[in-house]
């Protein structure tokens, strides 16, 4: 795919794997060219536990996307999630050699590299380091230290950690499917890009992505991601509870949850009954919708309480950490009836359902506007952004090379000093934070045998 405006998002979830091909049109909106879905058989709570089955599911989803779009797929942007992802906060500093020289990006990069050297638990490695705020010689709340003078540069960081083997297993499955990794990003960040606007991120907002195996939380404040967490429960445990509580098979339990499930038992009357076909000629089983809602309510309340505890741990109850934007629910679990009302009741925070429709072209299929596809849309957006960044970098390199090759014959005194030209070249080719994150994650996959 040569077109910089085309990208492929690959969402490897616990219940489903989605491959989505998108094109950025002249208005900056996404036109979805094709989509493929497959049941995710080898993933449990966001972690690959069967490489063969996961590879087959990826191939099926990709083939469906190719068939529906007529486009070939060779590069994909993949999301990383799962119960192995955790985050922590860390403060670190460096002492600069010369306090009379201005602080440069290289100083910040040196500080970030120092954080990457932190010793983690066995099998874990830092995959994402996000600066929160800086201190320069004791001066606090510095958002942009570049250009300032100082001897001691200090910062608070949000550090995301993951299991190396879990991340590499995703890479193995993608490569075994005959695909190349165009980019890698954390799924909560991809979902946030698809359903949140900049105003919400500035005001403070908690994105809650309820998937099949896990519930991912990402908190933004002042335009920066401040906290992430993974709750190891999702829609699958609700289905499991229905299966056990109603003594039915899993397929029937999932269908019941989707068609008749509610997070609020008071919405159902006592006489509302649904009949489930019996097994092999047995009598149909009658299920009370009120009892069904009570089962769902108990489990989803537990998930909400864990999410709210994480929000409080971040500091939502403090004046400085207050999330004015409230909670945004997305993911397949957000489709559960009356979930918005229950979240507002349990947390006291304004809540809305996050849909990716703001970034989709006006004539897009309404099915694609579902919270179910928020992560896939976000991954396409991330892939296009990375391509545009790479093209911009190549253009600047070409311009620099052209300046070097086409030099008029002039006096030595009129020549631009080499040092200044080197500085300009360095600034033009300096990688962005997104590229730094992507390159670091790609190193995991490049080291796969």
Buried (B, 14 or more C-beta within 10 A) or exposed (E): BEEBBBBBBBBBBBBBBBBBBBBBEEEEBBBBBBBBBBEBBBBBBBBBEBBEBBBBBBBBBBBBBBEBBEBEBEBBBBBBBBBBBBBEEBEBEBEBEEEEEEBBEEBBBEBBEBBEEBEBEEEBBBBBBBBBBBBBBEEEEBEEBEEBBBEBBBBBBBBBBBBBEBBBBBBBBBBBBEBEBBBBBBBBBBBBBBBBEEEBBBBBBBBBBBBBBBBBBBBBBEEBBBBBBBBBBBBBBBBBBBBEBBEBEEEBBBBBBBEBBBBBBEBBEEEBEBEBEEEEEEEEBEBBBBBBBBBBBEBBBEBBEBBBEBBEEBBBEEEEBBBEBBBBBBBBBBBBBBBBBBBBBBBEBBBBBBBBBEBBBEEBEEEBBBBBBBBBBBBBBBBBBBBBBBEEBEEBEEEBEEEEEEEEEEEEEEEEEEEEBEEBBEEBEEBEEBBBBBEBBBEBBEEEE
